[in-house]
Amino acid sequence: MKNGNYNVLKADKGAPFKAWTRGVPLEKEAEQQLMNVAQMPFVYKHIAVMPDVHWGLGRRLEVWSRP
């Protein structure tokens, strides 16, 4: 789904993520990590994904949660 300057991607369970990745390749491994994070109970409304997103060990540095 396209909305504004970002794409909205939805996991089977959990929160959606807004991805500012138009024209930028999104690695399958990074997308899977985002799907996993989307299911965590502390995620508030959505996850924001920046254009430089990439797969990594541990949690994504680009993921911000709201207290």
Secondary structure as UniProt FT lines:
FT   STRAND          2..3
FT   TURN            4..5
FT   STRAND          6..9
FT   STRAND          17..19
FT   TURN            22..23
FT   HELIX           28..38
FT   TURN            41..42
FT   STRAND          47..49
FT   TURN            51..52
FT   TURN            61..62
//
